[in-house]
Amino acid sequence: QVQLVESGGGLVQPGGSLSLSCAASRSIDNINLMAWYRQAPGKQRELVARITSSSTSYYVDSVKGRFTISRDNNSVYLLMTSLKPEDTAVYYCRADNGPVVTWGQGTQVTVSS
């Protein structure tokens, strides 16, 4: 089973940018769906963006035009621009490999002046 480790979170001012990385313990070429989720305090975990093995991507409306998801053979990335305070959350990487779903441990993103 693949293991996932996120990195790149931190504190950024509104309007700033951050780039998150999710490193897998092995090749993810055969994992069709990789995704980023986030969970804000007191809220449910929600999908942010997902990308297939053929690099077809999907974004929730709240991040369209601001976030970009990408992948290579062993990592998934999330470039976040024009960040807003409401983007503050723990961001998680997820791999859907058939019936097996794997989560990373999460990385904190805080958008505040």
N, C-alpha and C positions, 0 to 999 in steps of 0.2 A: 504494500500500500504506500502510495506517495505521501511524503511529509512536506508541509508548506511552511515557510518562514517569511513573514512580512517585515519590511523595513522602510524607512524614509519618512515616518511621521514626525510631527513636531509642532511648534508654535509658529504661526504666521499671521501677519496683519491682514485685515480685509483687503481684497484686491490682489493679494499675493498669490504665489504658486508653490506647489509641492509636487514631488514625484515619488510615488510609492512603488516598491518592488515586492514581488512575491517569488521567492526562490524555491524551486522544487528539488526534492532529494534525488530525482531521476528525470529522464526525459518525459516531457508531457505531450510529445507528438501524437500519441495515440489516445489522449484524453480530449474528447470532443469539446467539452464545455468547461471554460474557466470563467470565474466571475469575481467581482468585488462587491461586497456588501458593507453596510455600516450600521452601527447602533449608537444612537444618541442616548444620553441619560434619561431614564424613564420612558423610553420608546422601544418599540419592537425593532428587531433587526430587519433592514430593508435592502433590496437589491439596488445597486448603483449602476453597474454595467456588466455586460457579459460578452464573451467572444468565443466563437467556435474555432475548431481546428483549421477551418478554411478562412479564418480571420473575418468572418461576418460578425459585426458588433451590434449591440443594442444598448441604449441608454435610457434611464428614466428621465422624464421630462425636466425635472428640476436641475439636471446637470448637463443636458444637451447643449452643445456649443461651448462648454467650459471644460469638460473632462474628456480625456482620450484614453481608451484601453488598447493595449497591444500585447503581443506575446512573441516569444521565440521558443527554441526547443526545450528550454528548462526554466523559463521565468514568465511571469505576467506582470505588466506594468500599468500604472494608472497615473497619467499626467493630469494634474488638477490646476486650473488657472482661474483667475477672477474669483478667488475664494470668498465665501460669505460666512458670517458667524453661524448661520444655520447648517453649514457643512461640518461643524464640530461634531466629532463622533469617534468611536473606535472603528477602524476600517479592517475588514477581514477578507482574506482570499479564500476562494472555494473551488474545489475540483469535483466535477461530476463525471465519474468513470463508470458508466453503466449504473448498476445498483449501489455502487459505493460512492459516498459523499465524504470528502475530506475538507476540514477547515484548518486554517492557520490560527495562530494565537492572537492575532490582531495587533494593530499599531495605532496609537492615539494621534489624532489630528485636532488641533485646537486653533480656531480662527478668532483672533481677538486683538483689539488695539491696546 
